[in-house]
Amino acid sequence: MLLANMTQPEAQDALGRGTAVLVTGSIEQHGGHLPLGTDAWAALTIALRVGERLEAPVVPISPVGVASYHLPWPGSLSISPYTLATLLVEVCEGLASAGVVRVLIVNWHEGNSTAIRLGADRAQQKLPLRVIVAESHVITNALFPDEMEFTHAGSMETAAILAHDPTLVRLGGMADGAAIERATDGHALFRRRDVFPVMKDFREVAAEGWYGTPDSITEERAGEIIDAVAEHIVSAVDEVWKSLAERAPEAGGSS
Ligand SMILES: [Zn+2]
């Protein structure tokens, strides 16, 4: 449940159990067929499913993300990585004072990842809590590589919006996307792990702003996929917290 929908006594109880789910996404162009808030809604719809399973309050910290490279398309918005990192730290301060010691961030936007690490590092240094991150877009692609293409505004993002609110998908407004092979190669350049450029203008990936096959997924299948992503996050989160607890320096040598 959204923290914002709880009353104060409800929130006090829920946060006192120690876990909160934060949400980060983006408001940026996704062609003529998906809403600007695709990344914000995708992250939220997954986070709500995760929060329900973990019985943890869900807190979207900002619908706007770090997306300066989409600004050539009017309607796209961006905050700086420093702003997002600061928001994260300051929200964690309130959560920590309410008793939260475990923060899970559900993200759906590559541009946010660096800022999330920056903010999480600062929060963990200042506050008695730990932060772990679920890159929900990466998970969706990894679990269903044949159906969920790691494009921009293609099948994977369409699935997330179909699962969130199918009325927001407007395939009738779809203009021609970029040639898939060329855009995939362009995106891969920025996704290299060894030597890579930092994204500056998304037109370097796709002049048309998007690529992929948004019309390849049904609403029913989208729901199944997004539920499976939430399930995966919940089990991975459990695994990570357990491993972390076993490896805590204060636990070392005690057995
Ligand atoms: Zn997106």
Boltz pocket constraint, residues with backbone or C-beta under 6 A from the ligand:
constraints:
  - pocket:
      binder: B
      contacts: [[A, 30], [A, 38], [A, 39], [A, 108], [A, 152], [A, 153], [A, 157]]
      max_distance: 6.0
